[in-house]
Amino acid sequence: MKPTDAELEILQVLWASGPSTVRQVNDRLSQTKDVGYTTTLKLMQIMHDKGLLSRTEEGRYHIYQALVDEKETQQHLLNRFVDTAFRGSAMNLVMQALGSSKATPQELEELKKLINNLNPSSNNESR
């Protein structure tokens, strides 16, 4: 299931912080944008109904927890983005990203390592 942008922001808070109340999530979101408590509450209730979050009661508070895995969600969103924006070509995505910003020498070295790990047969050729 593809979360909306607002739902993804809530998931990111929960992935980083772990199980949290609506107030805790809203406080974190409020650090970077203007968002009301009732908006956060409503979104989290909808996410619970969609199966993106679990909710347990602790006293008079509801504690919410992400039910979707961060890495799986990122992979799903990336696959959709590559398919729709770059016609399925990961190479086009990488070339666009590298062409529109300056990669540091350290980042380029990390990319070389990643490429070598993805293609073990190239390890011998690149040395």
KOLDO-171217 format. One record per residue (C-alpha): chain; residue number from 1; x, y, z. Coordinates in steps of 0.25 Angstrom, whole numbers, plus 2048, in hexadecimal, padded with zeros to 3 digits. Example, Ala and Ser with C-alpha at 12.3 -4.5 7.8 and 13.67 -1.06 7.14 Angstrom:
# residues 2
+-------+------+------+-------+-----+
| chain | resi | east | north |  up |
+-------+------+------+-------+-----+
|     A |    1 |  831 |   7EE | 81F |
|     A |    2 |  837 |   7FC | 81D |
+-------+------+------+-------+-----+
//
This chain:
# residues 127
+-------+------+------+-------+-----+
| chain | resi | east | north |  up |
+-------+------+------+-------+-----+
|     A |    1 |  800 |   800 | 800 |
|     A |    2 |  805 |   80E | 7FC |
|     A |    3 |  804 |   818 | 807 |
|     A |    4 |  801 |   826 | 804 |
|     A |    5 |  80C |   831 | 806 |
|     A |    6 |  805 |   835 | 814 |
|     A |    7 |  804 |   826 | 818 |
|     A |    8 |  813 |   824 | 814 |
|     A |    9 |  817 |   830 | 81D |
|     A |   10 |  810 |   829 | 829 |
|     A |   11 |  816 |   81C | 826 |
|     A |   12 |  824 |   822 | 826 |
|     A |   13 |  821 |   828 | 834 |
|     A |   14 |  81D |   81A | 839 |
|     A |   15 |  828 |   813 | 832 |
|     A |   16 |  832 |   81C | 838 |
|     A |   17 |  82B |   81D | 846 |
|     A |   18 |  824 |   810 | 848 |
|     A |   19 |  816 |   80F | 84E |
|     A |   20 |  811 |   81D | 851 |
|     A |   21 |  804 |   824 | 855 |
|     A |   22 |  7FE |   82E | 84B |
|     A |   23 |  803 |   839 | 853 |
|     A |   24 |  811 |   834 | 852 |
|     A |   25 |  810 |   832 | 843 |
|     A |   26 |  809 |   840 | 841 |
|     A |   27 |  814 |   847 | 84A |
|     A |   28 |  81F |   841 | 840 |
|     A |   29 |  817 |   845 | 834 |
|     A |   30 |  815 |   853 | 839 |
|     A |   31 |  825 |   855 | 83A |
|     A |   32 |  825 |   856 | 82A |
|     A |   33 |  817 |   85A | 826 |
|     A |   34 |  80A |   860 | 82B |
|     A |   35 |  801 |   854 | 82E |
|     A |   36 |  7F5 |   854 | 838 |
|     A |   37 |  7F3 |   849 | 842 |
|     A |   38 |  7E5 |   845 | 83D |
|     A |   39 |  7EB |   844 | 82F |
|     A |   40 |  7F6 |   83A | 834 |
|     A |   41 |  7EC |   833 | 83C |
|     A |   42 |  7E2 |   831 | 830 |
|     A |   43 |  7EE |   82C | 827 |
|     A |   44 |  7F2 |   822 | 831 |
|     A |   45 |  7E4 |   81D | 833 |
|     A |   46 |  7E3 |   81B | 824 |
|     A |   47 |  7F1 |   815 | 824 |
|     A |   48 |  7EC |   80B | 82E |
|     A |   49 |  7DF |   808 | 826 |
|     A |   50 |  7E8 |   805 | 81A |
|     A |   51 |  7F1 |   7FC | 822 |
|     A |   52 |  7FD |   805 | 821 |
|     A |   53 |  7FE |   807 | 830 |
|     A |   54 |  7FA |   7FE | 83D |
|     A |   55 |  7F4 |   805 | 849 |
|     A |   56 |  7F4 |   801 | 857 |
|     A |   57 |  7EE |   807 | 863 |
|     A |   58 |  7F7 |   80B | 86F |
|     A |   59 |  7EE |   812 | 87A |
|     A |   60 |  7E7 |   81D | 873 |
|     A |   61 |  7F1 |   81E | 867 |
|     A |   62 |  7F2 |   816 | 85A |
|     A |   63 |  800 |   812 | 856 |
|     A |   64 |  802 |   810 | 847 |
|     A |   65 |  80C |   808 | 840 |
|     A |   66 |  810 |   806 | 831 |
|     A |   67 |  80B |   7F9 | 82C |
|     A |   68 |  813 |   7FB | 81F |
|     A |   69 |  822 |   7F9 | 81E |
|     A |   70 |  82A |   805 | 81A |
|     A |   71 |  833 |   7FE | 810 |
|     A |   72 |  828 |   7F7 | 809 |
|     A |   73 |  820 |   804 | 808 |
|     A |   74 |  82C |   80C | 803 |
|     A |   75 |  82F |   801 | 7F9 |
|     A |   76 |  820 |   801 | 7F4 |
|     A |   77 |  820 |   810 | 7F3 |
|     A |   78 |  82E |   810 | 7EB |
|     A |   79 |  829 |   805 | 7E2 |
|     A |   80 |  81C |   80D | 7DF |
|     A |   81 |  824 |   81A | 7DD |
|     A |   82 |  82E |   813 | 7D3 |
|     A |   83 |  823 |   80D | 7CC |
|     A |   84 |  81B |   81A | 7CA |
|     A |   85 |  826 |   825 | 7C9 |
|     A |   86 |  831 |   81D | 7C2 |
|     A |   87 |  82A |   812 | 7BA |
|     A |   88 |  82F |   807 | 7C3 |
|     A |   89 |  83E |   80B | 7C1 |
|     A |   90 |  846 |   80C | 7CE |
|     A |   91 |  852 |   811 | 7C5 |
|     A |   92 |  84A |   81D | 7C1 |
|     A |   93 |  846 |   820 | 7CF |
|     A |   94 |  855 |   81F | 7D3 |
|     A |   95 |  85A |   827 | 7C8 |
|     A |   96 |  84F |   832 | 7CA |
|     A |   97 |  853 |   833 | 7D9 |
|     A |   98 |  862 |   834 | 7D6 |
|     A |   99 |  860 |   83E | 7CB |
|     A |  100 |  858 |   847 | 7D3 |
|     A |  101 |  861 |   848 | 7E0 |
|     A |  102 |  86F |   847 | 7E3 |
|     A |  103 |  873 |   83A | 7EA |
|     A |  104 |  87E |   83B | 7F3 |
|     A |  105 |  88B |   832 | 7F1 |
|     A |  106 |  886 |   82A | 7FD |
|     A |  107 |  879 |   828 | 7F7 |
|     A |  108 |  87E |   824 | 7EA |
|     A |  109 |  888 |   81A | 7F1 |
|     A |  110 |  87B |   814 | 7F8 |
|     A |  111 |  874 |   813 | 7EB |
|     A |  112 |  880 |   80B | 7E5 |
|     A |  113 |  880 |   801 | 7F1 |
|     A |  114 |  871 |   7FF | 7EF |
|     A |  115 |  872 |   7FC | 7E0 |
|     A |  116 |  87E |   7F3 | 7E3 |
|     A |  117 |  875 |   7EC | 7EE |
|     A |  118 |  869 |   7EB | 7E4 |
|     A |  119 |  872 |   7E5 | 7D9 |
|     A |  120 |  87D |   7DC | 7DF |
|     A |  121 |  883 |   7D8 | 7D2 |
|     A |  122 |  887 |   7E7 | 7D0 |
|     A |  123 |  890 |   7E7 | 7DC |
|     A |  124 |  89B |   7E1 | 7D5 |
|     A |  125 |  89A |   7EA | 7C9 |
|     A |  126 |  899 |   7F7 | 7D1 |
|     A |  127 |  8A6 |   7F5 | 7D8 |
+-------+------+------+-------+-----+
//
